Amino acid sequence: IDLIHGNQGAALTLKAYGSYHASFVYLLCAVIFMFAYSTIISWSYYGERTFVFLFGENKKRIYQGMLLTILFFGAIAQSTHVMEFGD
């Protein structure tokens, strides 16, 4: 119950899978990592192509700098803050 009210969805899922079989926790961690990594790659590409379309090829470095800054702060911020910013 504490995981539900604390917005700890991934931890709740890990606990549920771990209660069935201990090795599923490692499998789920790997799947979550691959999903997150592929999402970052694909959305950064879509965003870059859109930015280039709107502002030109010579402004691509501006987008890449903004993306790296946002990724850095998203990695060190609390997940609830990241979700609020995304919403």
CORURPE-V781795 format. One line per field, one symbol per residue. ss: DSSP state (H for helix, E for strand, - for the rest). burial: 1 if it has 9 or more other ideal C-beta (glycine too) atoms within 8 Angstrom, else 0. Layout:
BEGIN
ss: ???
burial: ???
END
This chain:
BEGIN
ss: -HHHH---HHHHHHHHHHHH--HHHHHHHHHHHHHHHHHHHHHHHHHHHHHHHHH-HHHHHHHHHHHHHHHHHHHH--HHHHHHHH-
burial: 001000010001111011000001101110010000000100010011001100000011011100100010000000000110000
END
